[in-house]
């Protein structure tokens, strides 16, 4: 079970993660928990847990005591996921619209989003926008649409930039630890070094060197 949880944790990491992707991954894991619980309840195989499956083969099956313990444990896990992610199973129209606008019905918008309906209809009938949606990632698509359909794109981007995990904070902290080693323990101003360490912008070293040389020559 810890192996399955660690796998889910790895899937929820990454600089390009968003709340829609996290919602899908958590819902998939909850469905797996329900599947595994059903298998224990009906006495089917425990293939999701290789060690238990191997032992049960030599012992002639999983004992009733162990089945009950597994069901109790899975129920507790399901309760915990429901506690921490109470709204993930419910149908969220704004998430569905953001994930695939060209399959979304305009009358499914909640009342507070009525001001974007007209612009949304312009988007879904734009063949060029549909081509961009097929070629680019979800983040890139909505960023591209911001110029042509600002209100619709803003509604989607506002949802997608919701802070889904602590990954960025943790990676920045790790970079800080690497910068401020024992050899540099008197380093006080970390801002510039940390900015360079976590930036995704690739510096053009050749251009920077040429600019520096021109400054010296003048």
BELQUI-V309043 format. One record per pair of residues at least 6 apart in sequence whose ideal C-beta (glycine too) atoms are under 6 Angstrom apart, sorted by the first residue. I is the first residue (numbers start at 1). J is the second residue. Records with the same first field share a line. If there is no record, write none. Layout:
I=J, J
//
This chain:
8=29
11=25
12=22, 165
13=167
17=164
18=160
19=162, 164
20=95, 99
22=164
23=88
26=85, 88
27=88
30=81
33=74, 77, 78
36=48, 74
37=71, 74
40=67, 70, 71
46=52, 53
47=53
56=62
93=108, 110
94=159
96=104
97=104
98=156, 159
102=124, 130
106=117
109=117
116=151, 152, 155
119=149, 151, 152
120=152
123=129, 149, 152
132=141, 144
133=141
142=153, 156, 157
145=153
146=153
172=198
175=197, 198
176=194
179=193
180=187
//
